[in-house]
Amino acid sequence: MIDLSKLHVAVLMGGISSEREISLISGGACADALAPQCARLSRVDAGRDIAQVLTTLKPDVCFNALHGEWGEDGCVQGVLETLGIPYTHSGVLASAIAMDKAKAKAVLSAAGVKVPGGGLFNRHEAARDHVMAPPYVVKPNSEGSSVGVFLVFEGANSPPQELIAPGWTYGEEVMIEPYIRGFELAVAVMDGKALAVTEIVARTGFYDYEAKYSDGGSEHIVPARIPDPVAARAMAMAELAHAALGCRGVTRSDLRYDDINDNLVLLEVNTQPGMTPVSLAPEQAAFKGVSFNALVRWMVEDAYGCSGAGKGKS
């Protein structure tokens, strides 16, 4: 058994992506939970000098609370692999594939997971004319936290001009998918097993960045108000997606369920979901009787043990 009280844990947070502020919140909450449980805790605002910083700190294990590009897409994971430091969440390949929406959809579809249609389009092309009949969803191919995501409503006369706005910084290609009406759902997977199904009711009418992170932007209902057979399907899909991408630790799958047409689709897998006590994955863990402190402790112990570094530790 791994004794966390003997380990030096470094919590990586912040980073250089558009999700920096969210990562600081996640990382701060995880660090606060871990600090009383380990021998030493270092809070690391991760920058491009991360290899030098960690070489100096020499932690036994890293809790990776970074979100978005660089911290969640395999880059930092590659640095940690090179340094030989165990870390939480998924490895290099799973992280890289999951962060690339187009590649992830291809892998998930091949594994038998139902995903939305649509595909990648050049943003200038998508701004000139509708690439599919509205309503549809536009999202950057490699961002999380609904950064840069918006809905083109049914009956919209013009294509989305946001794509050619001077402030657009999310790449030249965008993922465009048909909008699936109905329930917004989330399923966390811990150690390969789905925890529960959360129904998300966005106050803004669409589960965008504001709905996710503004105070009172959304309501989380656990368990979701859907039939038990549908909940079982959602949990099975999340487990299959977690396995198909080669994930480990804790992930969160986002799904939509059209109850009129009995159409359940998996939108994406988040390999490093939000980690505050009121985030979706910790809420589901609490629903299953696992406290926030116990959850982050398990994640560190799992990362350390899976690396082989914990063999013989007690």
NORNOR-V812926 format. One record per residue. N is the residue number from 1. RES is the residue in one small letter. SS is DSSP state (A for helix, B for strand, O for the rest). Layout:
N/RES/SS
N/RES/SS
This chain:
1/m/O
2/i/O
3/d/O
4/l/A
5/s/A
6/k/A
7/l/O
8/h/B
9/v/B
10/a/B
11/v/B
12/l/B
13/m/B
14/g/O
15/g/O
16/i/O
17/s/O
18/s/O
19/e/O
20/r/A
21/e/A
22/i/A
23/s/A
24/l/A
25/i/A
26/s/A
27/g/A
28/g/A
29/a/A
30/c/A
31/a/A
32/d/A
33/a/A
34/l/A
35/a/A
36/p/O
37/q/O
38/c/O
39/a/O
40/r/B
41/l/B
42/s/B
43/r/B
44/v/B
45/d/B
46/a/O
47/g/O
48/r/O
49/d/O
50/i/A
51/a/A
52/q/A
53/v/A
54/l/A
55/t/A
56/t/A
57/l/A
58/k/O
59/p/O
60/d/O
61/v/B
62/c/B
63/f/B
64/n/B
65/a/O
66/l/O
67/h/O
68/g/O
69/e/O
70/w/O
71/g/O
72/e/O
73/d/O
74/g/O
75/c/A
76/v/A
77/q/A
78/g/A
79/v/A
80/l/A
81/e/A
82/t/A
83/l/A
84/g/O
85/i/O
86/p/B
87/y/B
88/t/O
89/h/O
90/s/O
91/g/O
92/v/A
93/l/A
94/a/A
95/s/A
96/a/A
97/i/A
98/a/A
99/m/A
100/d/O
101/k/A
102/a/A
103/k/A
104/a/A
105/k/A
106/a/A
107/v/A
108/l/A
109/s/A
110/a/A
111/a/O
112/g/O
113/v/O
114/k/O
115/v/O
116/p/O
117/g/O
118/g/O
119/g/B
120/l/B
121/f/B
122/n/B
123/r/A
124/h/A
125/e/A
126/a/A
127/a/A
128/r/A
129/d/O
130/h/O
131/v/O
132/m/O
133/a/O
134/p/O
135/p/O
136/y/B
137/v/B
138/v/B
139/k/B
140/p/B
141/n/O
142/s/O
143/e/O
144/g/O
145/s/O
146/s/O
147/v/O
148/g/O
149/v/O
150/f/B
151/l/B
152/v/B
153/f/O
154/e/O
155/g/O
156/a/O
157/n/O
158/s/O
159/p/O
160/p/O
161/q/A
162/e/A
163/l/A
164/i/A
165/a/O
166/p/O
167/g/O
168/w/O
169/t/O
170/y/O
171/g/O
172/e/O
173/e/B
174/v/B
175/m/B
176/i/B
177/e/B
178/p/B
179/y/O
180/i/O
181/r/O
182/g/O
183/f/B
184/e/B
185/l/B
186/a/B
187/v/B
188/a/B
189/v/B
190/m/B
191/d/O
192/g/O
193/k/B
194/a/B
195/l/O
196/a/O
197/v/O
198/t/B
199/e/B
200/i/B
201/v/B
202/a/B
203/r/O
204/t/O
205/g/O
206/f/O
207/y/O
208/d/O
209/y/A
210/e/A
211/a/A
212/k/A
213/y/A
214/s/O
215/d/O
216/g/O
217/g/O
218/s/B
219/e/B
220/h/B
221/i/B
222/v/B
223/p/O
224/a/O
225/r/O
226/i/O
227/p/O
228/d/A
229/p/A
230/v/A
231/a/A
232/a/A
233/r/A
234/a/A
235/m/A
236/a/A
237/m/A
238/a/A
239/e/A
240/l/A
241/a/A
242/h/A
243/a/A
244/a/A
245/l/O
246/g/O
247/c/O
248/r/O
249/g/O
250/v/B
251/t/B
252/r/B
253/s/B
254/d/B
255/l/B
256/r/B
257/y/B
258/d/B
259/d/O
260/i/O
261/n/O
262/d/O
263/n/B
264/l/B
265/v/B
266/l/B
267/l/B
268/e/B
269/v/B
270/n/B
271/t/O
272/q/O
273/p/O
274/g/O
275/m/O
276/t/O
277/p/O
278/v/O
279/s/O
280/l/A
281/a/A
282/p/A
283/e/A
284/q/A
285/a/A
286/a/A
287/f/A
288/k/O
289/g/O
290/v/O
291/s/O
292/f/A
293/n/A
294/a/A
295/l/A
296/v/A
297/r/A
298/w/A
299/m/A
300/v/A
301/e/A
302/d/A
303/a/A
304/y/A
305/g/A
306/c/A
307/s/O
308/g/O
309/a/O
310/g/O
311/k/O
312/g/O
313/k/O
314/s/O
